[in-house]
Amino acid sequence: MVDVPHHDQLPLPDYDHLPVGSLEGRIRSLDGAALEAVLAYEQAHANRVQVVQLLVNRLAAVRDGAPTSGGSPLAATPEAGQAPQSGSQDSASLKEGPAMNPPSQGVPTNPAQPR
């Protein structure tokens, strides 16, 4: 079996943040050794059934002679930039809820509370 690589050693940059739909197209440019490395990493970390099955099927196809695509696994990832960055103002505003009034029961100064 292949040694489990560190996430910085994977042939796909920012692999952990790629959506499954994007991953399917990006692995088409990988050879057998690169697919084995990504598969070992996936199985050792998230072990997502859909991703493992996708990688196993592609690895089998490459071993059977399927050609790799001319695309680059280093291509820009516009889909990964849609989530707000941690620490940004957008992520802080998503965590804050609207101001809420306390319920009328149990607040003696609330005029709507029956006496």
C-alpha positions, 0 to 999 in steps of 0.5 A: 500500500502507498504511504499516506502523504501529507496534504501539502504533498498531494498532487491536487492543491487545496484538496481538502476544500475541493467539492466532489463535483470539481474533484471528479474532473481534476483527477482525470489528469492524474496518473496511477501513482498520484491517484494512489496517493490521493486515495491513501490520503482520503482513506486515512482522513475523511474516508468519504464513500463517494470520493473513495469510490470515485478514486477507486473507479478512476484508478481502475480505469487508468490501470486498464489503459484509460488516458489522462486528460490534458487538464492541469490539477493546478488550475484555478479553483473558483468554486473553492473561493465562494465560502467566506474566509475565517476571520473575515467580516462576512463570516462574523456577520453570519454568526451573529443573529438578529437582535431578539426581544426577551419573551414577555413572561418573566420580565416584570417591566414588560408592559405586554405581560398580564398582571 
